[in-house]
């Protein structure tokens, strides 16, 4: 019986080790590699310090948000400020993650002329601090969002202006 080699990935997210399950690389050449999250990973919440979150956004994405978010929220009328506080306290958790790294060689070992792009899918939950009751025992605890990227970016052409 041949040996099986399963290379996985070990990531660090918020100081927690996160293992992405490996795929078998002993199969014939030309096989894609797939990595999947083994268990949900909590990312935490924005929390009470909204300005720290804005600093993170500015540093990570090169933004230049300069206003005091917490002060602006405090100046909002009560229903809006309450909503902003609830949003800041959402607990974010990655529930699903899958990464596919396509093969760069054909089964015969020759390089692929047009290898497929890397693809990924991830799903995140945002959980409220307290559920919102809709009716009876039915309540909303949060939302789930799943996003996939197939490695292909398409840009819609600008439509031609109408001819007179």
Backbone as CSV, one residue per row, in Angstrom:
resi,resn,N_x,N_y,N_z,CA_x,CA_y,CA_z,C_x,C_y,C_z
1,UNK,0.855,-1.180,0.000,0.000,0.000,0.000,0.897,1.238,0.000
2,UNK,0.671,2.174,-0.935,1.519,3.367,-1.003,1.240,4.318,0.158
3,UNK,2.241,5.114,0.461,2.099,6.114,1.518,1.235,7.264,1.023
4,UNK,0.599,7.947,1.939,-0.210,9.119,1.618,0.445,10.329,2.244
5,UNK,0.576,11.393,1.483,1.144,12.638,1.990,0.039,13.680,1.987
6,UNK,-0.222,14.243,3.154,-1.301,15.213,3.300,-0.757,16.517,3.881
7,UNK,-0.320,17.461,3.040,0.183,18.733,3.587,-0.980,19.675,3.899
8,UNK,-1.074,20.108,5.120,-2.109,21.054,5.519,-1.494,22.415,5.763
9,UNK,-2.286,23.319,6.261,-1.814,24.655,6.603,-2.188,24.947,8.044
10,UNK,-1.282,25.563,8.773,-1.560,25.986,10.136,-1.451,27.502,10.144
11,UNK,-2.569,28.165,10.406,-2.616,29.619,10.436,-2.715,30.099,11.870
12,UNK,-2.419,31.359,12.083,-2.634,31.980,13.383,-3.623,33.116,13.171
13,UNK,-4.787,33.026,13.825,-5.812,34.055,13.723,-6.158,34.506,15.125
14,UNK,-5.946,35.779,15.389,-6.182,36.337,16.724,-5.457,35.541,17.801
15,UNK,-4.251,35.078,17.502,-3.455,34.331,18.464,-3.856,32.878,18.633
16,UNK,-4.842,32.414,17.875,-5.297,31.032,17.977,-4.810,30.254,16.764
17,UNK,-4.273,29.052,17.004,-3.862,28.191,15.891,-5.095,27.640,15.195
18,UNK,-5.117,27.757,13.877,-6.235,27.292,13.069,-5.672,26.366,12.000
19,UNK,-6.159,25.129,11.979,-5.687,24.144,11.013,-6.632,24.083,9.824
20,UNK,-6.067,24.158,8.630,-6.828,23.917,7.422,-6.528,22.491,7.004
21,UNK,-7.572,21.683,6.918,-7.413,20.263,6.586,-6.737,20.123,5.229
22,UNK,-5.828,19.175,5.125,-5.072,18.994,3.889,-5.784,18.124,2.867
23,UNK,-5.198,18.105,1.674,-5.666,17.192,0.636,-4.515,16.267,0.259
24,UNK,-4.836,15.159,-0.338,-3.852,14.138,-0.696,-3.052,14.584,-1.914
25,UNK,-1.728,14.696,-1.770,-0.880,15.100,-2.897,-0.187,13.901,-3.538
26,UNK,-0.490,12.705,-3.064,0.137,11.526,-3.668,-0.611,11.068,-4.906
27,UNK,-1.753,11.674,-5.178,-2.508,11.325,-6.382,-1.700,11.766,-7.603
28,UNK,-2.172,11.383,-8.743,-1.471,11.714,-9.988,-1.285,13.215,-10.118
29,UNK,-0.224,13.618,-10.827,-0.020,15.037,-11.095,-1.240,15.568,-11.816
30,UNK,-1.458,16.840,-11.702,-2.606,17.445,-12.348,-3.814,17.516,-11.445
31,UNK,-3.647,17.154,-10.159,-4.751,17.179,-9.206,-4.694,18.462,-8.384
32,UNK,-5.824,19.113,-8.241,-5.895,20.330,-7.434,-5.729,19.997,-5.952
33,UNK,-5.241,20.964,-5.183,-5.160,20.831,-3.727,-6.324,21.598,-3.122
34,UNK,-6.937,21.014,-2.095,-8.067,21.643,-1.420,-7.755,21.718,0.072
35,UNK,-8.019,22.877,0.666,-7.843,23.063,2.100,-9.165,23.537,2.675
36,UNK,-9.560,22.944,3.821,-10.826,23.320,4.459,-10.619,23.571,5.942
37,UNK,-11.390,24.506,6.468,-11.379,24.817,7.892,-12.002,23.656,8.656
38,UNK,-11.338,23.204,9.734,-11.832,22.059,10.497,-12.856,22.438,11.560
39,UNK,-12.768,23.665,12.074,-13.701,24.094,13.116,-13.885,25.602,13.013
40,UNK,-15.018,26.116,13.496,-15.245,27.565,13.432,-14.167,28.341,14.196
41,UNK,-13.893,29.563,13.731,-12.877,30.414,14.351,-13.498,31.762,14.683
42,UNK,-13.476,32.111,15.966,-14.027,33.398,16.396,-13.049,34.512,16.055
43,UNK,-13.564,35.559,15.421,-12.755,36.736,15.109,-12.982,37.851,16.116
44,UNK,-13.964,37.668,16.994,-14.265,38.681,17.995,-15.244,39.713,17.471
45,UNK,-15.281,40.845,18.122,-16.191,41.914,17.727,-15.419,43.218,17.622
46,UNK,-16.060,44.208,17.024,-15.458,45.534,16.966,-15.336,46.059,18.386
47,UNK,-16.386,45.831,19.185,-16.361,46.197,20.594,-16.615,47.676,20.833
48,UNK,-16.352,48.080,22.049,-16.661,49.441,22.465,-15.742,50.474,21.827
49,UNK,-14.534,50.082,21.478,-13.589,51.053,20.930,-13.674,51.081,19.404
50,UNK,-14.657,51.786,18.892,-14.846,51.894,17.447,-13.667,52.587,16.782
51,UNK,-13.010,53.498,17.494,-11.878,54.215,16.899,-10.709,53.267,16.629
52,UNK,-10.531,52.250,17.475,-9.480,51.257,17.233,-9.783,50.477,15.959
53,UNK,-11.070,50.199,15.725,-11.461,49.510,14.502,-11.184,50.385,13.282
54,UNK,-11.471,51.668,13.387,-11.193,52.600,12.287,-9.689,52.664,12.024
55,UNK,-8.887,52.678,13.063,-7.427,52.671,12.903,-6.984,51.406,12.178
56,UNK,-7.566,50.266,12.552,-7.272,49.008,11.863,-7.609,49.127,10.372
57,UNK,-8.793,49.644,10.054,-9.187,49.807,8.649,-8.228,50.731,7.906
58,UNK,-7.872,51.834,8.539,-6.949,52.777,7.908,-5.591,52.128,7.633
59,UNK,-5.052,51.425,8.614,-3.727,50.812,8.466,-3.731,49.634,7.504
60,UNK,-4.786,48.843,7.534,-4.847,47.631,6.715,-5.175,47.919,5.260
61,UNK,-6.090,48.842,5.034,-6.580,49.076,3.682,-6.167,50.427,3.107
62,UNK,-5.323,51.157,3.820,-4.839,52.437,3.303,-5.914,53.511,3.248
63,UNK,-6.914,53.408,4.125,-7.977,54.411,4.159,-7.523,55.617,4.967
64,UNK,-8.298,56.667,4.917,-7.966,57.856,5.712,-9.224,58.403,6.390
65,UNK,-9.841,57.546,7.202,-11.010,57.971,7.976,-10.467,58.754,9.163
66,UNK,-10.907,60.011,9.303,-10.292,60.873,10.312,-11.225,61.317,11.429
67,UNK,-12.526,61.065,11.307,-13.428,61.549,12.349,-13.487,60.575,13.525
68,UNK,-13.915,61.079,14.671,-14.052,60.297,15.901,-15.365,59.526,15.843
69,UNK,-15.292,58.245,15.550,-16.488,57.430,15.338,-17.336,57.363,16.600
70,UNK,-16.709,57.138,17.729,-17.473,57.023,18.976,-18.215,58.318,19.291
71,UNK,-17.586,59.460,19.035,-18.238,60.753,19.284,-19.424,60.918,18.342
72,UNK,-19.246,60.550,17.080,-20.330,60.671,16.106,-21.506,59.764,16.484
73,UNK,-21.217,58.554,16.952,-22.282,57.641,17.370,-23.022,58.216,18.577
74,UNK,-22.285,58.776,19.508,-22.911,59.361,20.704,-23.825,60.523,20.334
75,UNK,-23.541,61.216,19.239,-24.352,62.357,18.818,-25.592,61.954,18.017
76,UNK,-25.711,60.681,17.666,-26.883,60.217,16.915,-28.106,60.152,17.822
77,UNK,-29.318,60.315,17.254,-30.522,60.132,18.076,-30.607,58.694,18.582
78,UNK,-31.328,58.494,19.666,-31.376,57.217,20.372,-31.584,55.976,19.516
79,UNK,-32.543,55.872,18.642,-32.656,54.595,17.918,-31.420,54.298,17.069
80,UNK,-30.841,55.320,16.439,-29.676,55.102,15.583,-28.422,54.792,16.396
81,UNK,-28.227,55.476,17.511,-27.042,55.206,18.330,-27.117,53.805,18.939
82,UNK,-28.330,53.367,19.302,-28.507,52.014,19.836,-28.159,50.967,18.775
83,UNK,-28.599,51.219,17.541,-28.297,50.292,16.445,-26.791,50.227,16.188
84,UNK,-26.135,51.365,16.206,-24.688,51.399,15.974,-23.947,50.636,17.063
85,UNK,-24.413,50.766,18.292,-23.801,50.035,19.400,-24.002,48.536,19.222
86,UNK,-25.205,48.116,18.809,-25.466,46.690,18.551,-24.554,46.160,17.454
87,UNK,-24.394,46.937,16.377,-23.515,46.509,15.284,-22.072,46.358,15.757
88,UNK,-21.633,47.267,16.611,-20.258,47.200,17.116,-20.041,45.980,17.999
89,UNK,-21.110,45.487,18.612,-20.991,44.346,19.516,-21.273,43.007,18.855
90,UNK,-21.501,42.996,17.527,-21.675,41.725,16.826,-20.429,40.870,16.992
91,UNK,-20.624,39.601,17.243,-19.517,38.641,17.369,-19.360,37.947,16.020
92,UNK,-18.189,38.092,15.401,-17.931,37.513,14.084,-17.190,36.185,14.213
93,UNK,-17.671,35.174,13.474,-17.049,33.849,13.488,-16.978,33.317,12.065
94,UNK,-15.789,32.843,11.682,-15.656,32.177,10.388,-16.165,30.754,10.586
95,UNK,-17.250,30.420,9.899,-17.860,29.102,10.029,-17.363,28.137,8.960
96,UNK,-17.006,28.670,7.801,-16.626,27.819,6.671,-15.520,28.502,5.880
97,UNK,-14.532,27.718,5.473,-13.480,28.243,4.604,-12.941,27.100,3.763
98,UNK,-12.838,27.317,2.473,-12.273,26.332,1.558,-11.419,27.077,0.537
99,UNK,-10.198,26.598,0.364,-9.248,27.163,-0.596,-8.861,26.059,-1.565
100,UNK,-8.912,26.358,-2.852,-8.476,25.410,-3.871,-7.275,25.993,-4.595
101,UNK,-6.183,25.226,-4.599,-4.980,25.612,-5.333,-4.893,24.671,-6.522
102,UNK,-5.137,25.189,-7.720,-5.165,24.322,-8.894,-3.787,23.798,-9.269
103,UNK,-3.797,22.646,-9.884,-2.550,22.036,-10.353,-1.927,22.921,-11.432
104,UNK,-0.600,22.980,-11.423,0.103,23.763,-12.446,0.723,22.849,-13.499
105,UNK,0.602,21.531,-13.265,1.131,20.566,-14.228,0.030,19.617,-14.666
106,UNK,0.162,19.105,-15.865,-0.748,18.089,-16.376,-0.377,16.741,-15.774
107,UNK,-1.218,15.760,-15.959,-0.971,14.417,-15.426,0.341,13.840,-15.940
108,UNK,0.783,14.249,-17.131,2.035,13.735,-17.686,3.266,14.515,-17.206
109,UNK,3.071,15.521,-16.324,4.187,16.273,-15.769,4.530,17.542,-16.520
110,UNK,3.924,17.768,-17.668,4.201,18.993,-18.415,3.431,20.156,-17.796
111,UNK,3.989,21.342,-17.922,3.352,22.525,-17.348,2.052,22.843,-18.085
112,UNK,1.043,23.222,-17.306,-0.218,23.644,-17.920,-0.008,25.024,-18.541
113,UNK,-0.543,25.204,-19.737,-0.382,26.505,-20.394,-1.290,27.555,-19.773
114,UNK,-2.453,27.164,-19.339,-3.396,28.085,-18.700,-3.943,27.458,-17.430
115,UNK,-3.123,27.428,-16.355,-3.647,26.817,-15.129,-4.826,27.626,-14.587
116,UNK,-5.732,26.922,-13.952,-6.902,27.581,-13.361,-6.451,28.478,-12.209
117,UNK,-7.210,29.518,-11.914,-6.847,30.400,-10.793,-7.195,29.756,-9.449
118,UNK,-6.575,30.275,-8.388,-6.934,29.842,-7.033,-8.365,30.305,-6.770
119,UNK,-9.103,29.513,-6.023,-10.466,29.887,-5.665,-10.646,29.719,-4.158
120,UNK,-11.598,30.455,-3.606,-11.905,30.276,-2.197,-13.368,30.578,-1.935
121,UNK,-13.855,30.015,-0.843,-15.192,30.291,-0.341,-15.086,30.402,1.171
122,UNK,-15.722,31.409,1.737,-15.766,31.482,3.190,-17.140,31.947,3.634
123,UNK,-17.516,31.501,4.836,-18.795,31.876,5.426,-18.575,32.423,6.821
124,UNK,-19.200,33.549,7.114,-19.016,34.227,8.391,-20.377,34.479,9.035
125,UNK,-20.462,34.218,10.328,-21.660,34.598,11.068,-21.377,35.860,11.865
126,UNK,-22.423,36.680,12.004,-22.376,37.855,12.869,-23.516,37.651,13.862
127,UNK,-23.153,37.401,15.122,-24.139,37.042,16.152,-24.405,38.229,17.061
128,UNK,-25.680,38.513,17.284,-26.084,39.592,18.179,-25.806,39.217,19.634
129,UNK,-25.578,40.214,20.473,-25.359,39.967,21.904,-26.612,39.355,22.519
130,UNK,-27.787,39.812,22.076,-29.062,39.267,22.560,-29.960,39.056,21.345
131,UNK,-30.625,37.896,21.253,-31.512,37.635,20.115,-32.665,38.643,20.056
132,UNK,-33.143,38.887,18.839,-34.289,39.777,18.629,-35.501,38.888,18.355
133,UNK,-36.474,38.929,19.248,-37.671,38.094,19.107,-38.574,38.671,18.031
134,UNK,-38.953,37.811,17.093,-39.870,38.223,16.034,-41.309,37.969,16.443
135,UNK,-41.588,36.711,16.803,-42.919,36.337,17.259,-42.799,35.035,18.055
136,UNK,-43.450,34.984,19.192,-43.401,33.777,20.009,-41.969,33.376,20.340
137,UNK,-41.618,32.136,20.011,-40.267,31.653,20.312,-39.317,31.800,19.119
138,UNK,-39.765,32.485,18.059,-38.922,32.704,16.886,-38.135,33.995,17.058
139,UNK,-36.807,33.861,17.017,-35.946,35.028,17.210,-34.786,34.985,16.220
140,UNK,-34.246,36.142,15.932,-33.049,36.247,15.095,-31.853,36.401,16.022
141,UNK,-30.865,35.514,15.856,-29.645,35.575,16.662,-28.505,36.247,15.919
142,UNK,-28.641,36.355,14.594,-27.575,36.959,13.809,-27.776,36.681,12.340
143,UNK,-26.727,36.870,11.578,-26.785,36.637,10.131,-25.582,35.810,9.704
144,UNK,-25.732,35.150,8.560,-24.656,34.350,7.977,-24.440,34.850,6.566
145,UNK,-23.188,35.065,6.197,-22.843,35.516,4.857,-21.764,34.599,4.304
146,UNK,-22.012,34.053,3.121,-21.006,33.212,2.467,-20.599,33.889,1.164
147,UNK,-19.288,33.965,0.947,-18.733,34.619,-0.232,-17.800,33.643,-0.922
148,UNK,-17.896,33.582,-2.229,-16.999,32.734,-3.007,-16.298,33.552,-4.067
149,UNK,-15.099,33.148,-4.395,-14.321,33.796,-5.445,-13.804,32.715,-6.363
150,UNK,-14.161,32.802,-7.636,-13.783,31.764,-8.587,-12.483,32.077,-9.316
151,UNK,-11.797,33.128,-8.895,-10.502,33.451,-9.480,-10.575,34.242,-10.759
152,UNK,-11.772,34.524,-11.213,-11.926,35.259,-12.463,-12.623,36.565,-12.160
153,UNK,-11.997,37.655,-12.538,-12.607,38.968,-12.368,-13.043,39.461,-13.732
154,UNK,-14.302,39.778,-13.840,-14.789,40.298,-15.106,-15.230,41.736,-14.914
155,UNK,-14.945,42.532,-15.881,-15.343,43.934,-15.840,-16.347,44.140,-16.959
156,UNK,-17.499,44.630,-16.580,-18.516,44.886,-17.597,-18.083,46.075,-18.441
157,UNK,-18.165,45.945,-19.743,-17.790,47.081,-20.576,-18.796,48.211,-20.405
158,UNK,-18.294,49.421,-20.558,-19.180,50.568,-20.475,-20.048,50.580,-21.723
159,UNK,-21.356,50.656,-21.554,-22.206,50.652,-22.739,-21.964,51.903,-23.587
160,UNK,-22.080,51.746,-24.863,-21.911,52.882,-25.778,-23.085,53.826,-25.597
161,UNK,-22.821,55.122,-25.729,-23.942,56.053,-25.611,-24.914,55.863,-26.766
162,UNK,-26.181,56.158,-26.534,-27.157,55.980,-27.604,-26.840,56.934,-28.763
163,UNK,-27.082,56.438,-29.942,-26.855,57.284,-31.117,-28.077,58.136,-31.368
164,UNK,-27.854,59.386,-31.729,-29.010,60.291,-31.940,-29.805,59.942,-33.173
